[in-house]
């Protein structure tokens, strides 16, 4: 029996890969922790934006 109405994320867009790459770069940099926190704030904002704009809408539709 085939399942219907499954929620799938589908393909991962380049927006998601860009946020993942930026996160890896920010947390891999050899800089003080205080600077990492200030660099992480826009990264988290970008993550929330990309998640709700591209990932969440695809799962809900």
FENSULVEN-V474557 format. One record per residue. N is the residue number from 0. PSI is psi in whole degrees, -180 to 180 (999 if undefined). OMEGA is omega in whole degrees, 0 to 359 (* if undefined). BURIAL is + if it has 16 or more other C-alpha atoms within 10 Angstrom, else -. Layout:
n: (N/N)
psi: (PSI/PSI)
omega: (OMEGA/OMEGA)
burial: (BURIAL/BURIAL)
//
This chain:
n: (0/1/2/3/4/5/6/7/8/9/10/11/12/13/14/15/16/17/18/19/20/21/22/23/24/25/26/27/28/29/30/31/32/33/34/35/36/37/38/39/40/41/42/43/44/45/46/47/48/49/50/51/52/53/54/55/56/57/58/59/60)
psi: (133/135/141/160/44/140/120/147/-28/-150/147/124/171/-23/-43/-43/-35/-42/-39/-44/-42/-40/-41/-39/-45/-44/-10/-12/140/68/163/157/-35/-39/-38/-38/-44/-29/-27/-25/-51/-27/-44/-38/-42/-38/-46/-43/-49/-39/-51/-28/-40/-41/-50/-41/-36/-34/-36/-21/999)
omega: (183/179/179/176/176/177/178/180/181/181/176/183/181/178/180/179/179/179/178/180/177/178/178/180/182/184/177/181/177/180/179/183/180/178/178/179/179/175/182/182/176/177/177/177/178/178/180/179/182/181/183/181/188/186/185/180/180/179/184/181/*)
burial: (-/-/-/-/-/-/-/-/-/-/-/-/-/-/+/-/-/-/+/-/-/+/+/-/-/+/-/-/-/-/-/-/-/-/-/-/-/-/-/+/-/-/+/-/-/+/+/-/-/+/+/-/-/-/+/-/-/-/-/-/-)
//
